[in-house]
């Protein structure tokens, strides 16, 4: 009897195992009845991630009441596979906290997940792996391919951030002016000999002679400005100011004639104007004076516009008028001469020569400007290095040296120069942008974004923010940052944002000759199923950059053309 009972127990256990296997194998066999809807239909790399959503409709009488099922979406590609996070479902009689799928009516379940993008995923397929468990028995199986991946168009962003130069203030022609005045006695327009021998008139005379003789100076004109003080009748003052202009004109021309400055013969060389009553000069002189009651006098000036009323009211301030008559009015009875000269700096050729042979002979503006006259980065860098040594407290030499080194691919050296510039000029937007460019180039996107934020308002910073926005998958923001720029990145941003016509126009307007220009044109052509344009543009792109052949061969933008003979001839 004992042996009989033992035999029955063994048979019962075997039947349970067979039943468990049968249930799991039935689910495995019926897996093809599950309907999958994947969003997006072709998976896409965005912001460095590959996001997906799956709605799986499980049919009635599929999900055994005692089964626990672990579902794992998996991307499979040539070099391996990448699993998304798993999700567990259970039958109605399983004790657990997982989502329950009824046996009789089935259910539509949803899943969402993300994995970091890797280049090897570019040509891949999405599958779902299942691990079903009932009791002690486990069965593993997987779906057929439920989606293709990966559209990696966003990864075409060119991580070449824009750096900004610390511009020189070099001006080849610098306007200069020398002033002097002669003063008249009250109600007089006679030029007194005492005035012609004053220090300022002598200095003006010497300046005219020096400007005439100097090779780097060009006389432009002489202004003669004649005034009368605002006391007395207006008609008289007008006549007096005009007479002073005539005497001043005669004096300066005679002086120039004596010194053989032939411009005295040119009437157009002299610019003249007359002020009958110099109220502006009066106000300025009052503001600079220590005269008692000057605030009261200034208030009168602001209250009355009629010159006769002004004069009367000021004279009524008897305590101050004597000081005004002695200290202010004599300074206004004058003719002022302004000699305008253009000082002409060194020619470009002279600057190029001196920048190489004798940089110490140049001032900082000349030296920084001379670097811009060279095409070769090595020449530019040598000049900026000289600027760093000669003008060690000027941030621009360090910044501009860093900019050249960044362009040369010497990112670490560039960073050191930018950091020194940052020490010399804290919170400088140009320097902050350039430090951000270094961080972006080094892959530190978050740090770069902060630095570009500190450079807000700078054109280069906006461009760099556009690059960051593409990397983050914020395509509309990228479009705004790039604005009217016709760069490859600007075209890419518009393409990703769905502005295909704008992207096409930017590519057509781009004259840089970059290989990505025709490559993106090929992508646009593929989206409109224009096989001839796809092939023609890819041929041009791959001729400029052979590495694009491999990229195109696995680019899901061209999936519809993978078996096209002309396409294969270009990319193989």
CORRADA-V524712 format. One line per field, one symbol per residue. phi: phi as a letter, one per 30 degrees, with the letter a starting at -180 (. if undefined). A space follows every 10 residues. Layout:
phi: ???
This chain:
phi: .ddddddddd dddddddddd dddddddddd edddccbcbd dcdbdbiibc cabbccccdd iccedcccbc cbdbccbecl abcdddbcbb ddcddlcddc cdddciaccb bbaabddbed decbbcbbcb bcbbiccbbc abdddcacab dcddddeddb ddcbddddcd bdccdbbbca bcccdeibbd dddeddcded dddddddddd dddddcbbdc abccccbbdd bjddeddddd dddddddded dddddddech cddddcdddc cbabbdbddd ddddddddcc ddiddddddd dddbcdddde dddddddddc ddddddccdd dccabccbcc bcccdddedd dedddcdadd dcdddddddd dddccddddd dddddddddd bdccddeded ddddddddic dddddddddd ddddbdiddd dddddddddd ddicdddddd ddddcejded ddeddddedd ddicdddded ddhddcdedd ddeddddjcd dddddddddd cdiddddddd dddddddchc dddedddddd ddddbddded dddcdddced cecddddddd cd
